[in-house]
Amino acid sequence: MKKCNDLLPEWVIDSAVNGDVNAIHKVVDHYSSYIATLSSRPISSSLGIRSGYIIEELRRNLETKLINKLSTFRI
């Protein structure tokens, strides 16, 4: 996961807010590991081994909400 101080440059945020597709992709990529963490659910195998899996629908919904909120973000 990225460190808290690993911030997006202001120009990327500004471009994303103004609808630049490449900037929007950078924002989504920046938050992808956090979104994956929020979308993960633990499972246990029959041997008792715990692991996690990502619920793809939930991951896509979170990405969509992030993209939609970019248009209302005020700088």
Protein Blocks (a to p, Z undefined) as FASTA:
>chain_A
ZZfklccdfklmmmmmnopaklmmmmmmmmmmmmmmmmpccdddfkopacddddfklmmm
mmmmmmmmmmmpcZZ
